[in-house]
Amino acid sequence: MPQLIISSPAQRARETAETLAQQMNYSIEKISWNESVYMADVSELLDAIATTPEQCQRLMVVGHNPGLEDLLFYLTEEIDIPEDGKVMPTAIVAVLETDLDWSALEHSSCKLGIIARGRYL
């Protein structure tokens, strides 16, 4: 369960974030709608993530490709690429683990936990 959800305010991202929040009993009012996540590149996504309070240990980011997929490749090392080449198609959740503070994330600083298709979307 995330302690904070940061989402692009674009319609599809908003709908996804709200649906996930409802399924997790996370208050929709607590979602942080962040304009900079809309069509963001890796640097912009890292900047948005860096604003996460230190006490937050579990963060969910809802956004768009190619930015999120690029961020996944940047933060992790070994990722199996499916035949269609789409590591993060619509409604995919990637779980990453790290011991670093949000503002200290860097290349290959996270371990990939799982990549799973959302069953509620």
Order of alpha helices (4+ residues) and beta strands (2+ residues): beta-alpha-beta-alpha-beta-alpha-beta-beta
